[in-house]
Amino acid sequence: MTIPRVFVTSTFTATFSCSDCGKSYQKDVSPFIGHEAEVKLKYKCKCGHSFSVILERRRSIRKERSFKGHIIQNQKKWHGVVTDLSKHGLKFKVLEKSDIKVKRSAEVRFVLDNPNGSKITRIVKIKRAFSPLVFGCEFVDDVHYDDLGKYFLFNF
């Protein structure tokens, strides 16, 4: 059984929906916003039913993708794949071990799966290394006026 995700609003509240009685309640989740790790909460509804949820603190939903591309940092280039994408960032998996540095900027280039096969180039900040091969990246500029912006309009 998968644990449902609840999304946090800009006012740091989340809506908990009971699967037994169907009622929803908004709760303040601000004490959990600063945590680095995934936050799993247990909630007890007024009807008595208890259930667990995971707080989703992202600004926008990420969607799994598989776009071939490469990442460049300090004039070194690593081939890989964009494994998920959102309006604010992406996850990139390199094909071989790299010396990519976290908290530094890099350039990511990849090709969309749209009919034009649009080539996208973005400057990102490497926010996190999930493993020696997988990196969480945030777009330095998350305003997308090119084909990536159109892609978000029609595919998200």
N, C-alpha and C positions, 0 to 999 in steps of 0.2 A: 504494500500500500504506500503510495507516495504522499508525502506531507504537503498540504496546500501552502501556497505562498500568499502572503498578504502584502499589499503595496503601501508604502509610507508616503503620505502627502507632503506638500511643502510646509505644512504646519505641524509636521511630526506626529500625525495621527494615523491610525490604521483601522480598517473596518474588519471586524471579526464576524463571520457568518456561521451560525450553528447549523450543522447538517441534520440535527434531530428535529428542532422546532422551526428552523428557517428564519429566525430573527437575526438581525444584524446590530452590532454595537460598535461605536467608534471609541477608541481608547488612545490615550497619550502614550506614545512609545519613545519619547525624546531621550529617556535614560539609556536606550540601546543604540542610538544613532552612531556614536563614536566608536563602537566595537569594530575591530579589524575582522574577526572571524564571523562566519555565518551565525546568525542569531535565531535560535529555535525557542519558541515560547509555548508554554502550556496555558490554555485558556479554559476557564470554567464558565459556562453559560448560566444564566439565571434559571434555566430549566433543569440544571443539574448535570448536563452532558459536558464532559471534558474532552478536549482535543488539542493537538499540537499544530503549530503553524511555523513557517519560516518567514522572517521579515525580509522583504525585498526592498532594499534601500537605494536601488539604482534610480537615476533620473529618468531613464527610459528603458524599455524592454530591449534585451538583446535577442537576436535571432541567429540560430545556427546557420552557418554558410560554409562554403568550401571554395574560396577564391584563391587561385594561385597568384603568388607574388613574391616580393622580397622586401627585406628591411635593411636599411643602411644606417650604420652608426660609426662615427670616427673613420669614415672612408672605407669601411669594411662592409661587404654585402653578403647576406645570408638568404638563401632561397627558402621558401616555405609556403604556408597556407593561412589565410584569414579564416579562423574557425567559427567566430561569431562576430556580429556587427550590431552596433546601435548608433543613434545619432550623435552620441558623445564619445564613442570609442570602439575598440575592437580587441579581439584576442588573436594573437599571431603565434603560430607554431612553426619553428624553424626545423629544417630537415636534418641538420647536424648540430652538434654541440657548438655553442657560441660563447663569446665573451661580452655579450650585450649587457650594458650597465643599467640598473634600475635608477630611477629619479633623474635620468638624462633624456634628452630629446633624441629623436631618430626620424628618418624618413621612411614611410611605408608606401610601396607601390603595389597595386593589384589590379586585376581585371574583373569587372562585374559580369554577371551571367545575363545581362540584358541583351536584347537583339543586336545592339551596336557593339557589344564587347568593349564597353567603355573602359579606358585606362584611367585609374585614379591614383593621384599622388597626394599624400598628406604628411604634414609634420605632426608627430605624436610625442607625448611624454610617456616613457616607460614607467608605469605605476607599480607593477608587481611582476615578480617571476614566480609562476606557479610550479615550474620545474626548470631544469637547465634548457629545456626546449620550448617552453610555453610562456608567453608574456602578455600581460594585460596592459593595454595602451589607451591613453586618453588623447583625443584630438586637441591640439593646441587651439585651433579655431574650429568651433563646431557649427559654424554657419556654412551651409553647403549650397552654393548657387549653381553648381555644375551638374553633371549627370548623376552624381551621388545623391544630391538633393532630390532629384526626380525619382531616383530609385527608392528613397525613403517614402516619398508620397504614395507610390503605387505598390510597394511590397511590404509595408509595415502597418 
